[in-house]
Amino acid sequence: MGNDRQPQRILITGNMGYVGPAVVAHLRKTFPNAELVGLDIGLFAHCLTNASVLPETELDQQLFMDVRDVSTHLLDGFDAVVNLAAISNDPMGNRFETATMAINFSAGVRIAELAKQQGARAFVFASSCSVYGATSGHDRKEHDPLNPLTAYAKSKIESETALKRLADPDFLVTCLRFPTACGMSPRLRLDLVLNDFVASAVATGRIEILSDGTPWRPLIDTNDMALAIEWAIGRGTSGGDFLAINAGNNESNHQVKQIAEIVRQEIPEVEIGLSRHAAPDKRSYRVNFDLYKTLAPDHQPRVNILGSVRALTKGLTQMKFADPHFRDSHYTRLNVLGEHIKWGRVGLDLRLDATATE
């Protein structure tokens, strides 16, 4: 699908999570005449934060469905599919490893197969820079060796490998290797490094770094993730039939202790505590984004880290956020899943069936 051809129908899976609302809002603005359809099981639908309207009102249709149960006919007539659905971080992936592979890998690849079969032209997969794992030396480029350390990262690599086999001139596949997400959202997560630091600063006046602060992380605001997805939908053959690309910019690479210092620029009275004797965090990687700058010059990130901090601070302040124990709340997605299991809403395989087993 070239840039001169506007998509008529777009399916967004996993749209009711943290990133989905920004993607839906941006696609609605960018493609005002397109039919936008969301598909989500709804496990985090109730985790609304400072939302003036329900994010799904931007859609033409919301389907409540497990991505593992998508049927062939459901993919009829879509020009593009954006696959956000995933068990979305390392703690959840470690706790629910079988479900992570089933949802992140098997279901996602099957949806791509069905989309291709039914005539879709573009498939966009939300991958991750975590595929590089522990690295040293130069900033990682797309063809550098991969070193996944977690089930989450492994699920992303296996998905990319399988999706590459599906790509052809009539079915363009783009795997966006995103940095760590950050920024305000109508379904805010605080189990992300920058978001955690801002929430802690607002609620307690202190940031406690649970490492020596030296690991590197690239960051990207959810609004810039949406911008990259728009580009991927309409990129045409730029980059080839299959493209796995680091989606961000080189200025987004920061050490964890630098991230804390940037938060303190916006909230000057914050104290920063450093655990100098903590066990080293092996998840450290710097990433090179030159290819994305070359291929997507008009879709470069527009929100720097300080902009994300300001949006988070404003949003949390408007919420009158003051919970020092927020890590034990529904702002941490693993806690939400734990509550669903506790009350019998889902089984250990994260299906909506209390009798399900892992």
Helices and strands as residue ranges (DSSP letters): E 9-13, H 20-30, E 35-40, G 55-58, E 61-64, G 67-69, G 72-75, E 80-83, H 90-95, H 97-100, I 101-107, H 108-117, E 122-128, G 129-132, H 151-166, E 172-178, E 180-182, H 193-204, E 206-209, E 216-221, H 222-234, E 242-246, G 250-252, E 253-255, H 256-266, E 271-274, H 290-295, G 297-299, H 305-318, G 326-328, H 333-342
